[in-house]
Structure formats: structure tokens, C-alpha cells
């Protein structure tokens, strides 16, 4: 969500926003302990609460698409937990239909390829996750491409969500749980062994275990690395400490991501710029990061081919422009 949209919708409905989402935006965050994560989650929930009408949802999706296009994006996979909006929008199925319709409108308006990842909330009961997995399975081939697991990975037992992921796996969906940010390599193994993850939301802590990292490379599991988010939440002290070079040297598939631009104040292109500056990445490395994001996506083959060709064309420029067109 754009910050300006948050302020406008909150004013429209008389919603009182905390100072950290107004004058002090972007907020100062930390998830080093449960209290820190609670504050982050509270701000996230406050921001979600301004979505009151179908028009608000359509606006949110359209603006997200417009901002991704402006940032060089060519393919967007939006992750959403329908149960968080069900009470206001007529249930999980009705809300999913609304988002998918908004996705179609935004794609037609902007030319951006867009798909949906339905995510369960690990702080809710695992049976709720099964309901969402069955929902996602019903929409396979109709705009839903993946199934995820979100919220504080230190909460709940990841193994309890294996039945939900089994449903999604049988449906051919990408399996994309959060893991390996607030918890270390052992939790990455759990996501691999019990959830059969294809991609990991974050997964950056796998750099702490080179044997595990080798397994990730062998299985072709992609890591959605979000540098600014990692620093903001206290996982790493600064951008130069984000272990991107370790991941790349091991041959890992890495897709840079912005996580939540509203709360972290940084969009996709900034992740490329910060990693270039922090780790002295050259144009060839930036281009390969962009290619990996495309390969890790569920974009159709024709979209992949077009974006990869444009990345190659960017690299052939002398000198290249700003960071290359990105896929995810």
C-alpha cells in the first residue's frame, strides 16, 4: 500500500493511525523479541484495517501494480491471507474472487503479469490452513499459483501445517512458506522436510549452515531475500551484514524482494541498489539476480522468455541504466 493511500483512507473513515504510520513513517521496527514482533504486527493490522470497501481493494491492487511497473517489475505474485478479510468481505471465497477480479483489472490496465499466492497464518489453527489450501487448490489455473505460510515463524509448530501443504502440493501449487529469517537453519530444514518448500520467504539464515545451503542448491529451492526488511527487523545489524555473497557463492537461487514497502519504506529497485552498494556487485551479478527471480517465479513461459531477453538487453547497454527489469 502506498503511504499516501493509507493516510487518505484513514482520514476518510476517521481511523486514528499511530504516529509511526504518520509523522514518523517509516516506523522504527525490531523483531528481536516477541514484543518487537507484536508491534510490527499491530502496525500491519492497523494498515490493513483501512480497507473497508471493494473499491479500496481494487485501488490497492492497481496501485501495487502501477508501482511495480514504475520500479521495473514485469511479473508480480501477490501473497494474501483471505481469512484476515473474510469478516468484512463476505467470507474467504468472496474475498478471493474480489482480489482475483482486481488482479485481472490491474493487469489489463498496466500490462503487468500478476498472480496470487494464498497464505495461511501460522498463529491460527492448522485446520484453518487446510481450508485455505483447499481454497487455493480450487483456484489453480485461475490466477492462484502458490500457497504460503506467514506471520512470526517462532509461533506455532511448523510440522502441524504439513497436511495443508500436502493439499497444495497435490494441486501443483508453488509451496512458499516463510522461514529462515527470525529462526535459523533448523527451521529451514523443517520447511524443506515437512512442507516441501519450493521457495522460502527469506531463508537467508541458511547461510549459517553450508551443508544445508548445499542441499537448498541441489533441490533448486529459491530464497526470497529482503535486505532492508532483514535490517529493519534486527536480523542483521546493517546491509553489509546480509549474507548475499555467501548465498551466491554457494550457487543458491536468490530473488531479491522488498517484503512490505509500506512498513519498511523501501521498494524493489532499492533492494538492488543497496546490495550493489553494500557488496560491490557488478552489472553481471545484478542481471543474474534479476534472471533468478524470473526463474523462481510461476510466470508463464512466454513472459519468462520476454523478461529474460530484456534483462540480457539491459546488460548489453553501455553503460547499463538503473537495475535491470525484474521478474518478482
C-alpha angles and dihedrals in degrees: 000000000000114000090231090054091050091054094045096049093044091052091047093058099032094248112164110225122200116251090250088067094044124030095005096046128172090048124232105246141185134173097185089120138017093265091056093050091047090056091049092048092047091055090047091052093047090053091049091050093070090070100095106148140039088250089058091055092048090049092050093052093045094049091047089054093046092050092048091051090050088051093053097261121152103176128032128192109193116203117209138167105217092194089068089064101030098101093055099039105042103270138314095291095049091048092048089051089051094051093046090050090049089049091054091050093047093047091052092047098047106025089235118138109236134182135170133243113196111213132195122217112240092209089065127074116286089236088065087056090054090053090053092045090055089048091051091048091054090056097047107132091017099083103297113106105164151024123221145179118223145177129060106348089206089069125084129356113293092206090064090067095057094099090056092050090048088059091051092045092054088052091056095245124151109258108223115166124168111251144136100044109085091017126047139236095304090064091048087057090050091053090050099044102038104026098031091224118205092187131014123220095233104338087172094133089069085085086077092067115047093189090055090045090055089053091052090052092048092051093045093235111167123221120217098211116193107186101182090047091050091055095041092054093047098249088125128018096228142355094265088061094059100108097227093134091055091052093047095046089054090054096248120163106243128187112189114221140180095221100201113356093188095060098032098039095224131102132204103279089052090062090060091046095049093047091047090053097040097046103024093242117185128219093265091056093046091051092050091050088055092048091051091054089055093048091048092053131086092235115144116264094253091052091048092050093049095048094046090051090052091050089053089049090051090053091051092057116105103245105006118235123235118319114319128268106281132214108211 
